[in-house]
Amino acid sequence: MRDFGELLRRHRIRVGLTQQQLADFAMVSVRAIRDLECGRTRSPRAETVRLLADGLRLDDDSRANLLEAGGRPAGPVSVPPPAPSSAIVGRENEAAALVGLFADGQRLVTVTGVSGVGKTRLALEVAGELHFRLGWSVVWLPSSRMPAVDDDQDTVLVTDHSPDTRLLQTHPRLRIIVTSLAPTGTPGEHVFPLAPLDDDAAVRLLVTHVRRVRPGFRQEAANQAALVGLVRELDGLPSALEFAAGWFMVYSPQHLLERLRTNPLDPTSAHLRDSLRLSLSTLDGEEREALVRMADRGYVDNEHIARALSVRGLIRRAGPRYEVLNLVRAAVLEPVSGPHLTGGVALTWPC
């Protein structure tokens, strides 16, 4: 039997959720998730497994595997609510743009971006908006199987897999939103790259997370510069901001910023390394080499490759030039055992 904690962690990282986000979506305590993933709890209750499977939007096969790993028989699939209850921060424009695309007739939208940028959270927000404001039906499908679609009403399908093109041909009132590290290449696809949060929104989100561990924390003139420095070092990635917030129990904003400038991956745990390497795994050999050169030397000399890296959220525009995200640069250049390029740049790509 596969270890439940390992399987849970793999599913969570695959869909790009932090432990806190999964806790919010599944209505399970973050401590329970940590205990399960660390192996401190090995026999979860059946209801806990069901809630986690709902929060992860697992398909039938993945759900059955998770139930089996937890020592539970597979049961019927339940449909989770269309959106989480927690408020989204800093994505109002993106959410409105996606709702507008679907309302105007776009059939298939793929939200792309680096791991941890908030693709799944945005998709949940958009699905909830379409459901509650426009009355659309919502279908969750984290697999490639054919779902049941009601052709008598507008429906949005949310998935993290390449959709079967027969769905759109068969169901004229169906729209599909895909969350993916890279474009799927499906005919008719509208690619919607999701950028990191801007400084103001990132600071608001960071402070929100910090107050969960330090309720009395206040954003004020004395720490404003450090907070802005922190979100810039962390590229405005929601996942990174959430992990870094936990360190406010130990460090002041100024001291944490100093630590981040030494190694931005250090205070964000192994989860971020794993998820960033998932993003890197979508690149071909030429794109990988270009990203390594850019991380090491600061330039990219091929516009086609620059677009591929931008759509994946690994680089971004900085005036007339591109720049690699700080966390991506750290992941690419981080010393590890194994093959290296000339100059000691580690090839940190997964197998």
N, C-alpha and C positions, 0 to 999 in steps of 0.2 A: 504493500500500500504506500502510495506517495505521501511524503510528509505534508501535513495540512498547512503548517506555517510557511513552508517554502512555496507551496502552490499558491497560497493566498498572496504572498509577496510578489510572485511572478505576474499574477493577474493584475495586481494593483499597479505595478510599474508599467505593464504593457498598455494600460489605458491612461497612464499619466496622472494618477491620483496620488497625493500625499496621504499619509495615515490620517491626518486630521480631516482632509476632504472626504475620504472614504467613510470616516466616522460620521460626518455630517450627512452624507448621502444615505448611509445604511441605518442611521439612528442607533449606532453601537458606540460605546465609549472608545476613545482613542487608546486608553490604557488596555482595554480588552484586545484591540487589534495588535498593539505592541507585544502583549504577552503571547498571543497566538503566533506571531511571526518570529518571535525569539524562542519559541518552544517551551515557554514557561507554562502555557496551557495547551494540552494535547487532545482534550476531549470536549470540544465546544458543544453547546446545546444546539439542538436541531433548529430552533428559532433563530439563533445567532447565525448559523450557517446560511439559512434562508435569507436573512436580512443582508448579509454580506454579498451573497450572490445577486440579490436585487440591486444593491448599491454599485456593484461592478458591471451590471447589465450583461450578465453571462448568457450565452446561448445554451441550448438544451444539453449538448454534450459536455461543455465546460462546467455547467451547473452540476450535472451528474457526477463528474470527476471530483468536484469540490465536496459534494455530499459524501461520496465514497471515501475520500481522504479523511473526512471528519467522522467516519464511522456511521454515516447515516444513509438510509436508502433514498434513492432519487424519487422525487414526487412531482406533481404538476408544476409547470412554470407559472409564476405570478407576474403580473405587469406592474412595475413600480410607477409612482406618480410622475407626471411629465416634467417636473422641475424641483430642485431642492428648495428648502425654505429660506436658507441664508441669502442675504443680499449680495449681488455681484458688485464689485468695485472697479470703476475705471473702464468699463466695457460698454457703456451706454451707446456710444456711436456705432460700435461694431455690431451690437445686438440689433439696433434699429436698421442698419444697413442690410443685415441678413434677412430680417423680417420683410423688409422692403423688396429684396430680390425675389423671395418666394411669393409674396403677394402680387408682384408684377409678372409672374409667370415663369420664372426660372425653375427648371425641374430638378437640377442636380448641382449642389454646391459642395466642394471639398474644402474644409478649413484645414490649412496646413500651418506648420510652425514647429519650432524646437520643443523637445520634451519639457514640460513644466510651464509652458507659456499660457495655459488655460484653455485649450481647445475644447476639452470635454465640458468644462464649466460653462463656456459660452454656448455650446450646443444645447445644454440643458436649459439655459436661460431663454434661448430662442424658441425651443420646443414649448416651454411653458407659456411664452408670450403668444405663440400661434394658437395654443390650446385655449387659454383663458380669455384672450382678447378677441380672437377671430373664430373660436369654436371648432378648430381643427382637431381631428383625431391624431393621436401620437402613437407610433409603433416603435418599440426599442428592438434593435436587431444587431447585436454584436457578433454576427456570423454571416455566412454567405447563403444560408437556407432561404427558401421562399416564404415570406410572411403572409398572414391572412390580412387582406386589405379590403375595406368596405368601399366599393365604388360609388356609393351614394353620397359620400361626403369627402371634403378635402382632407387629406392625410399627409403628415410628415413622418418620414422614416428616419430614425437616427441610428447610425451604425459606425463602427470603426473598421469595417472591411470594404473592399471593392464591391460595389453593388452589382447584381445581375442586371444586365441591360434589358432583359425581358420584362422586368418590373415596370419600367416607365412605358414600355410599349403596350403592356397589358392593362395598366391602370392609369387612365388619363388624368385623374385628379390627385395623383400621388406626387409628392416632392421628396427628395432625399437629401439629407445633410450628412456628410461623411467627415469624421475627424481622422486625420492621418498625418504622419510625419512628412509625407511627400505626396505630390499629385498621384492619383490612381491611373490616369491615362484613359479613363472611361469616356467614350464619345459623348459630347454634349456637356462635359464637366466645366463648371465655372470654379476656378481656383481662387480661394479667398485666404491670402497669407495673413496670419495673425501675428502682429508685432508685439514686442514687450510693452508693458505699461509705461506711460510717460512719467516723469519725475513726480509730479503732484499726486497722481493716482497711486503710484508705487509707494510713496510715503504714507498716504492714507491707509493703504492695505497693510503695510508694515506695522504701523501704529495699532491698527485693529488687532493684529496677531499678538503684538507685544502686550497689549492690555489683557490678554487671556492668561499670561503668566505673571504680569506685573500690573494689577488693576489700577494702581495709583500713578502709572506712567503718564507724563504729559508732554505733548509736543510744544516746545517753547523756543524762544530766540537762542538760548544757550546751547541747545542740541540740534537746531535746525540744519546747520551746515553738515554735521556728522550724519544726520538722517539722510540728507540728499546724497552725500558721499556713499553711504551704504547702498542705497538703491541703485546708484550708478555702477558701483562695483559688482552688484548682483544682476545687472542688466535689466532690472525691472521685471524679472521672471517671478510670477506669483509663488511657484513652488519653492524657489530659493529664498524668497522673502519669508515664507512661513517657517522654514527650517531655521533661518538665521534669528528669527524672533525669539526662539527658545533660549538663545545665548544671552538675552538681556537679563536673565536671572543671575548671570555670572559677571557680565561685562557692562560697562557704560557704553553708550553709542560711540564715543570717541575711541575707546579701547578696542571695541569690536571692529571699527573701521580700520585701525592699524593692523589688526590680525588679518582682515580680509585682503588688505593690500599686499600682505606677504604671500597668502595663498587663498584665493577666493573660494576654492572648493572645500577647504578645511572645515569651516563651521557649518556646512550644509549637508554633511553626512554622505555615506556611501550610496544612498538612494539617488542623489543627483548625479553622481558619476555613472551609475547604471543607466539612468534614463538618458543622459547626454550621449552615451555610447550607442544607445538604440538609434538616436538621430544620426550619428555618424555612420551607422551600419547601412543607411539607405544610399550612401554615395558609391559611385563606381570608382575605379582606380585613378582615373584622371582627375576626378573631382576631389578625391582624398588628397592626392599630391598637391593640388592647387590650394586646398585649405591649409595643409601643413606649411606650405611656403608662405601663405598669407599670414598665418599665425606667427610664424617665425620672423618674417621680414616686412609684413604690413602692406602687401599689395596683391592684386589679382589682375592678370593680363589677358583674360578671356571673358568677354561679355556673356557668352553662352553659359560658361561655368559660373560666373557671378550671379546670373539669374537663378540657376539651379540651387546655389547656396543660399540665395536670398529667400526663395520660396520655402525652403526648409527652415528658415529663421536662424541659420548659423552665422550669417553676416548681415550687416545693415548699412544703409547709406549714412555717411557722415559728411555732409556737404557734397563736393564733387567726387569724393572717394568712398570706398567701402571700408568697413572695419569689422573684424571678427569680434563676436561677443566675448566679454572677459571670461566668462565661465567656459565657453567653448575653447578659447585659447588655452586656458589652464588644463582642460581635459586633453587637448591635443599634445601639449608640450610637457605634461606631467611625466616625470621619470618613472618608468616601469620596466620590469624585466621583459626580455623578448627582443625582437628585431628592431633596429633603429635606422633612421636615415642618416645621411651625412650631416654632421654637426650635432649629433646626439639627440635629435628630435625623436621621441618615442612614437612608435606606431601603436596607438592604444585602441585600435579597432577591434571589435569583437569577432570571434570566429564565425 
